[in-house]
Amino acid sequence: MNRTLADIAIVKAGHPFRGKIPEYKEGNAYVVQIRDIDNDGYIHWQQIIRTEITGRKSPEWLQKGDVLFAARGGRNVAAFVGDIDKPVVCAPHYFLIQVTDKAVLPEFVAWQLNQKNAQRYFANSAEGSAQVSIRRAVLEAIPLVIPSIDKQIAIVEFDNKVKQEKRLLNALINNRASQMQGIAQELLG
């Protein structure tokens, strides 16, 4: 079934920080920034910074099942928010996608937004010269293919295995490189 993102989800702007996001060791919240999500859409929770959220309006806290979409810059990566156990917001460089259609898995939406067809759509729709960005209307209008829930589950599970294998192989490569540096250090002084 073909739908647009607006048909199945609500798209919201990230938290409206002004300027550089300050880090506070005793802050009341954490923030996901562009540097915290890799090219595979994996959120590196261990590196997000703590900050202070102020203002009268309650922030849009991230919840399990949300999808983050990097709207600014050359990487328009989507990331699925899994289990979350602390107060976290996303930076204004992101759109927060909340899937409302129960027949669509948020993980599947994140996967599809990261595929070549979607990335080509974003590249063709990006605006700006110094810093390119994707407008909310462009994101909401992206055409999506929504297969059966069983097929979505199978695709997400397979994608998770591929990403896990990639992380393991990268860890092995880094380990071997460290070993080679150790040998060189020992041999060459």
N, C-alpha and C positions, 0 to 999 in steps of 0.2 A: 504494500500500500504506500502511495506517495503522499507525503504531507510536508508542511513547512515547520520550522522550529516553533513559530508562533502558534501553530495548531496544537502543539503538545506540551508547551512549556511557557513559563513566565521568565522574562529576561529582565534583570535589574542591574543597575550600575554598582560598581564596587564602592567601598567606603570613601567618602570625600575628604581625604587628607589634603591639606594645603602644603605644597612644597615637599621637602625631604621628610620622610617618616622618622620621627625621633625614637631612639631606643631607650627604654626605661627599665632598669633591672627589676623594679617593684611595680611595673605597670599592671593595669587591670585587664589587658587583652594581648593577643598575639595577632600578627598580620602576615598573610601570604603575599609575597611580592614576586615580581617577574623572575628574579634569580632563584626562587625556591621551587620552580617546576622545570623539570628537564624536558628534552625533546620528545620523550616517550609519554609525557603527560603524568609523570610520577611526581608527587608532592614530597619534597624532602622536609618532613615535619621537624626533624632534629635541628634544622638551621633557621627556622622562622624566628623573627625577633619579637621581643615583648615591647609593648608600647602603652601609651595612655590614651584611652578614648574618652573624650569630653563632649559636653553638649547635652541639650535637653532631650533630643530624640534618641530613642534606643537604637543601637546599631543593628544591622542585618547580620546576625551571627551565622556562621557556616554551620550546616547540619549534615548529617549522614545522608547521602543521596544527592547532594548538590553537585553541579558541574561548574567549574571555573573555566572561563575562556579568555585568553590573552588577546585583548583588542588592539593593543598598541605594539608597534615594533614589527620586525620582520618575521617573528615566530608567532603564528596564531594557533597556539597549542591549547587543547582542551584537557582538563584534568578532572577525574572523578574524586569526590570527597567521600572517603570511607568512614570508618569509625573515628570519631572525634571526641576528645574528652576534656577540652579546655575551650575558653571563649576566644574564637578566632574570627577575624574579618578578612576580606580580601582588599588589596590595594585598588585605587581607582583605575588602574590599567586593565582591570579585569571586568568582565560581565559575569554576573552570578546567574546561572540557569537553574531553575527549579522545575523539574518535569512534573506535569500535572496529570498526564494521561497514564492510568494504571497499566495499560497494555504496552508501555514503553519503559525499558530499563534505562536509568540515567547513565549507567556504565556503557551501554550500547550507544547512546547519544554521544558521549565523549569519544568513544572509539570512531564513530562515523565522522565526527567533526575533524578528526586527525588524519583521515584518509586523503589520498591524492586528489580525488574529485572535489572534495570540500576545500582543500587547500588551494586548488586552482581557482575555485569560485572566490575565495577570500583575496587571493593575489590580484584577480581581475577587478575586484570591487573596492580595493583599498584606496584610501584618499590621503592626500598630503604628500609633501616632497621631503622635508627634513625628517619628519617622523611620520611614517604611515600608520593609519589606524582604520579600524572597521567600525562603522556606525551601527547602532543597535538595530535600526531598520533593516540593514543588510544582513546582520546575523539572524534576525527573526524570519527573514524571507528565504533563508537557505533551504533548498529542497532536500528532503530526507526520504530514504526508503525504509519502511518499517515492516520487517518480516514478522513471522509468528514469534511469540514469546520464547518458544523452545529453541528456535533458530538464534534469537538474540542471546539467550543463555549460552548456547554452544559457541558462538562467536566470541563472547566476552571471556569465557573460560579458556578458549584457545589463545586469545590475545594475552591473557594474564600469564599463561605458560610461556609464551614467546618472550614476554618482558622479563620473566623470572630467569629464563635461560640466558638472556642477554646480560642481565646483571651478574649472574654467576660467571659467565665467560669473561666479562670485563674485570671482575674481581681476580680471576685467575691470571689474566694478562697483566694486571697491575702487580700482582704478587711476583710473577716471573720477572718483571722489570725491576722490582725492588731487589730480588735475588741477584740479578745481573749487576746492579749498582753496588751491592755488597761485595760481590766477587771483584769488581773493578777497584773498589776502595781498598780491599785487602791486598790485592796484587800490586796496584799502582801507588798506593800510599796516599 
